[in-house]
Amino acid sequence: MRGLLPRLAAACLLLASALAGAQPAPDAAIPALDSPVVDTTGTLDAATVQRLDAQARALQQRKGSQLQVLVVPSTQPESIEQYAVRVFEAWKLGRKGVDDGVLLLVAKDDRAVRIETGYGLEGAIPDIAANRVIQESAWCRSSGRAITAAASRMRPRCW
Protein backbone atom coordinates (compact mmCIF):
# COMPACT_ATOMS: atom_id res chain seq x y z
CA MET A 1 0.00 0.00 0.00
CA ARG A 2 2.88 2.36 0.80
CA GLY A 3 4.43 1.80 -2.61
CA LEU A 4 1.12 2.37 -4.37
CA LEU A 5 0.66 5.98 -3.29
CA PRO A 6 4.01 7.24 -4.67
CA ARG A 7 3.41 5.35 -7.93
CA LEU A 8 -0.08 6.82 -8.24
CA ALA A 9 1.27 10.30 -7.58
CA ALA A 10 4.00 9.80 -10.18
CA ALA A 11 1.45 8.54 -12.71
CA CYS A 12 -0.76 11.59 -12.05
CA LEU A 13 2.21 13.91 -12.55
CA LEU A 14 3.12 12.18 -15.81
CA LEU A 15 -0.45 12.40 -17.06
CA ALA A 16 -0.75 16.06 -16.06
CA SER A 17 2.50 16.98 -17.80
CA ALA A 18 1.47 15.07 -20.93
CA LEU A 19 -1.90 16.82 -21.02
CA ALA A 20 -0.31 20.21 -20.41
CA GLY A 21 1.95 19.73 -23.42
CA ALA A 22 -0.81 18.46 -25.68
CA GLN A 23 -2.14 21.06 -28.07
CA PRO A 24 -5.66 20.83 -29.46
CA ALA A 25 -5.92 20.60 -33.23
CA PRO A 26 -5.97 24.06 -34.81
CA ASP A 27 -9.31 25.34 -36.06
CA ALA A 28 -9.93 25.39 -39.80
CA ALA A 29 -8.71 28.62 -41.37
CA ILE A 30 -11.22 31.29 -42.37
CA PRO A 31 -10.50 32.61 -45.87
CA ALA A 32 -10.48 36.30 -46.71
CA LEU A 33 -13.83 37.87 -47.56
CA ASP A 34 -13.17 39.37 -50.98
CA SER A 35 -16.49 38.90 -52.77
CA PRO A 36 -20.01 37.58 -52.13
CA VAL A 37 -18.85 34.15 -53.35
CA VAL A 38 -15.70 32.63 -51.88
CA ASP A 39 -14.85 29.19 -53.29
CA THR A 40 -11.58 27.83 -51.91
CA THR A 41 -12.11 24.45 -53.61
CA GLY A 42 -12.58 25.51 -57.23
CA THR A 43 -15.92 23.68 -57.30
CA LEU A 44 -17.89 26.51 -58.89
CA ASP A 45 -17.32 27.41 -62.53
CA ALA A 46 -16.98 31.06 -63.53
CA ALA A 47 -20.58 31.32 -64.78
CA THR A 48 -21.97 29.99 -61.49
CA VAL A 49 -19.80 32.35 -59.45
CA GLN A 50 -20.92 35.26 -61.61
CA ARG A 51 -24.61 34.30 -61.27
CA LEU A 52 -24.39 33.91 -57.47
CA ASP A 53 -22.39 37.13 -57.16
CA ALA A 54 -25.02 39.04 -59.14
CA GLN A 55 -27.83 37.52 -57.05
CA ALA A 56 -26.10 38.47 -53.78
CA ARG A 57 -25.36 42.02 -54.93
CA ALA A 58 -28.92 42.51 -56.20
CA LEU A 59 -30.31 41.38 -52.86
CA GLN A 60 -28.02 43.79 -51.02
CA GLN A 61 -29.06 46.70 -53.24
CA ARG A 62 -32.77 45.84 -53.05
CA LYS A 63 -33.13 44.94 -49.37
CA GLY A 64 -29.79 45.72 -47.72
CA SER A 65 -29.39 42.11 -46.57
CA GLN A 66 -26.04 40.45 -47.21
CA LEU A 67 -25.89 36.96 -48.77
CA GLN A 68 -22.48 35.30 -48.58
CA VAL A 69 -21.55 31.95 -50.15
CA LEU A 70 -18.52 30.06 -48.86
CA VAL A 71 -17.24 26.74 -50.20
CA VAL A 72 -14.41 25.10 -48.25
CA PRO A 73 -12.88 21.62 -48.40
CA SER A 74 -13.58 20.88 -44.73
CA THR A 75 -14.42 22.50 -41.41
CA GLN A 76 -12.60 19.82 -39.40
CA PRO A 77 -11.79 19.60 -36.53
CA GLU A 78 -14.85 21.78 -35.90
CA SER A 79 -18.43 20.91 -36.73
CA ILE A 80 -19.95 22.84 -39.61
CA GLU A 81 -22.14 24.69 -37.08
CA GLN A 82 -19.14 25.89 -35.05
CA TYR A 83 -17.23 26.90 -38.15
CA ALA A 84 -20.24 28.76 -39.58
CA VAL A 85 -20.59 30.82 -36.40
CA ARG A 86 -16.86 31.66 -36.44
CA VAL A 87 -17.02 32.72 -40.11
CA PHE A 88 -20.19 34.76 -39.54
CA GLU A 89 -18.60 36.61 -36.62
CA ALA A 90 -15.21 37.08 -38.31
CA TRP A 91 -16.75 38.45 -41.50
CA LYS A 92 -19.31 40.56 -39.60
CA LEU A 93 -22.06 39.68 -42.07
CA GLY A 94 -25.12 41.90 -42.31
CA ARG A 95 -25.64 45.52 -41.46
CA LYS A 96 -24.60 46.75 -38.04
CA GLY A 97 -27.60 47.04 -35.77
CA VAL A 98 -29.80 45.10 -38.22
CA ASP A 99 -27.78 41.87 -38.29
CA ASP A 100 -29.35 40.78 -41.56
CA GLY A 101 -26.63 38.63 -43.06
CA VAL A 102 -26.95 35.06 -44.26
CA LEU A 103 -24.12 32.61 -44.87
CA LEU A 104 -24.51 29.62 -47.18
CA LEU A 105 -21.61 27.36 -46.19
CA VAL A 106 -20.63 24.20 -48.06
CA ALA A 107 -17.93 21.88 -46.67
CA LYS A 108 -17.34 19.80 -49.79
CA ASP A 109 -15.24 16.93 -48.43
CA ASP A 110 -17.40 16.71 -45.28
CA ARG A 111 -20.52 16.57 -47.50
CA ALA A 112 -22.12 19.14 -45.23
CA VAL A 113 -24.13 22.31 -45.84
CA ARG A 114 -25.16 24.98 -43.35
CA ILE A 115 -27.23 28.13 -43.63
CA GLU A 116 -26.35 30.56 -40.84
CA THR A 117 -28.52 33.64 -40.42
CA GLY A 118 -28.13 36.82 -38.43
CA TYR A 119 -30.71 37.66 -35.77
CA GLY A 120 -32.37 40.11 -38.13
CA LEU A 121 -33.26 37.31 -40.57
CA GLU A 122 -34.27 34.59 -38.12
CA GLY A 123 -37.95 35.37 -38.72
CA ALA A 124 -37.53 35.33 -42.50
CA ILE A 125 -35.32 32.22 -42.54
CA PRO A 126 -36.13 30.09 -39.50
CA ASP A 127 -34.09 26.92 -38.97
CA ILE A 128 -36.86 24.77 -40.39
CA ALA A 129 -36.87 26.75 -43.64
CA ALA A 130 -33.07 26.67 -43.86
CA ASN A 131 -33.08 22.90 -43.37
CA ARG A 132 -35.75 22.49 -46.01
CA VAL A 133 -33.70 24.49 -48.50
CA ILE A 134 -30.72 22.24 -47.79
CA GLN A 135 -32.81 19.06 -48.16
CA GLU A 136 -34.40 20.24 -51.41
CA SER A 137 -30.92 20.95 -52.80
CA ALA A 138 -29.46 17.61 -51.69
CA TRP A 139 -30.03 15.94 -55.06
CA CYS A 140 -27.25 18.04 -56.57
CA ARG A 141 -25.06 18.68 -53.53
CA SER A 142 -21.92 17.38 -55.25
CA SER A 143 -21.84 20.22 -57.78
CA GLY A 144 -22.19 23.95 -58.06
CA ARG A 145 -25.86 23.43 -58.96
CA ALA A 146 -26.65 22.74 -55.30
CA ILE A 147 -25.34 26.09 -54.21
CA THR A 148 -27.25 27.91 -56.92
CA ALA A 149 -30.38 25.92 -56.09
CA ALA A 150 -30.09 26.68 -52.37
CA ALA A 151 -29.51 30.39 -52.93
CA SER A 152 -32.46 30.54 -55.34
CA ARG A 153 -34.77 28.65 -52.99
CA MET A 154 -33.96 30.98 -50.10
CA ARG A 155 -34.84 34.09 -52.06
CA PRO A 156 -38.58 33.56 -52.58
CA ARG A 157 -39.10 32.54 -48.96
CA CYS A 158 -37.47 35.50 -47.34
CA TRP A 159 -37.02 38.41 -49.71
Beta strands, then each sheet from edge to edge (+ up, - down):
strand 1: 37-39
strand 2: 66-72
strand 3: 101-107
strand 4: 112-117
sheet 1: 1+ 2+ 3+ 4-
end
